[in-house]
Amino acid sequence: MVRMSSTTSIRVSSRVGGFSYAIRNIVAEARKVEASGRRVRYLNIGDPIQAGFTTPPHLIAAVERAMRDGHNGYVPSAGIPEAREAVAADYTRRGMPVAADRVVLTSGTSEGIELALSALVDAGDEVLVPTPTYPLYTAVLAKIGARPAYYRTDPARDWLPDLDDVKRRMTPATRALVIIDPNNPTGAVYPESTRRALIDLAERAGIPILADEVYSDVAFAGPTPLLGSLAPDAAIISFSSLSKAYLAPGWRAGWLAVGRSERLDDALAAIRKMADGRLCSPGPMQYAVTAALNGDRSHQPEFAAALQARATVTTTRLNAIPGMRCVTPRAAFYAMPQVTLPPGRTDEDYVLGLLKATGILCVYGAGFGMPAEQGFFRIVFLVAPDVLNEIYDDMAAFTRTFLST
Ligand SMILES: Cc1ncc(COP(=O)(O)O)c(C=O)c1O
């Protein structure tokens, strides 16, 4: 007979303690507010489908066809050849020439990030990560036992990276430079001079750049150039997906492209070796990658225009709230306002207070690596402008009360 042991909980690993993803974690708070009978307006997650945008029909048709045609088995771990060709052709057309055998299809940008960090970084190493950052980078580093070396991006200069700070934070333990451009959570788009300076810093240090380009085609002034197009021989690994620019986040269809420099050959082999272990990313969705990159993109300018209208409502309304400022986003669907907090209060106090009083759910800046007392928080402005206006009415009223008590 198997004897049940004591009631002691099964132990979990210590790395879980360092793993944090505030964008999802904060939902637990929202559920409590919902349980109390109040409606919650979710401005925490960057999912355009949740806000009523729709996936282009030709992508759905491609996945449907793939499934009906019986493409429901495992596919090669690096992805189906036609999707890898389509990504390589798209990068090459955009000025970063890569061959299809340097492309790996991944479960979203997220898996690309995880594969690359796992392949490049050891426990105890450091990776340069912007603040504020997209939190997956720090979460994966915590899992690996490595450390983020935070470099500053500056709200007084449209959230551009502080190049001196990047330089200052490089040490012999630095293994990579993460660049998120266009940026989540700030909506910044970096000018060519900043991009060239960042490439120069990484090349001089002999470290690779991990270029998160998931919002390249969601910039309001039109697609931004790929970072690798400025320096095709630099050590750059680029990540993107169908999640944002092709409105299919739930499909988990993404890719990474490893720059043509021979210095990256070992990194490519390491990524491919690790990709073998998870068999493949979802197969039928890879057929949509081909359809997306080779097909009609007319939804993109429409999407960008809709987002720009929402960005304008957001910055106009937020900058009119006493005690609040917000830099104008130039891409994507995020804004990172700052509220001047009374002494002793934190960004989490503001965000949880706002949630409880109004049902509006945002994410506090500390979840993106910002100091909690600075009062930053992130808004996802995907919902329709009239809904945003109602939300900002409530936010203004709450902020007035919060700042006066
Ligand atoms: C900067 C950034 N990188 C990566 C991701 C993950 O995207 P995916 O759905 O492609 O995994 C996101 C999602 O919000 C993001 O904002």
The ligand as a Tripos MOL2 file, in Angstrom:
@<TRIPOS>MOLECULE
LIG
   16    16     1     0     0
SMALL
NO_CHARGES

@<TRIPOS>ATOM
      1 C1          8.1080   43.8300  -27.2460 C.3       1 LIG1
      2 C2          7.3940   42.5160  -27.3090 C.ar      1 LIG1
      3 N1          8.0910   41.4170  -27.6130 N.ar      1 LIG1
      4 C3          7.4960   40.2200  -27.6740 C.ar      1 LIG1
      5 C4          6.1530   40.0600  -27.4250 C.ar      1 LIG1
      6 C5          5.5500   38.6890  -27.5030 C.3       1 LIG1
      7 O1          4.8380   38.5760  -28.6730 O.3       1 LIG1
      8 P1          4.4220   37.1930  -29.3290 P.3       1 LIG1
      9 O2          2.9410   37.1320  -29.2520 O.co2     1 LIG1
     10 O3          4.9250   37.2850  -30.7300 O.co2     1 LIG1
     11 O4          5.0740   36.1010  -28.5590 O.co2     1 LIG1
     12 C6          5.3830   41.1730  -27.1140 C.ar      1 LIG1
     13 C7          3.9500   41.0200  -26.8000 C.2       1 LIG1
     14 O5          3.2850   41.9090  -26.3370 O.2       1 LIG1
     15 C8          6.0220   42.4270  -27.0540 C.ar      1 LIG1
     16 O6          5.3320   43.5310  -26.7480 O.3       1 LIG1
@<TRIPOS>BOND
     1     1     2 1
     2     2     3 ar
     3     2    15 ar
     4     3     4 ar
     5     4     5 ar
     6     5     6 1
     7     5    12 ar
     8     6     7 1
     9     7     8 1
    10     8     9 2
    11     8    10 1
    12     8    11 1
    13    12    13 1
    14    12    15 ar
    15    13    14 2
    16    15    16 1
@<TRIPOS>SUBSTRUCTURE
     1 LIG1         1 GROUP 0 **** ****
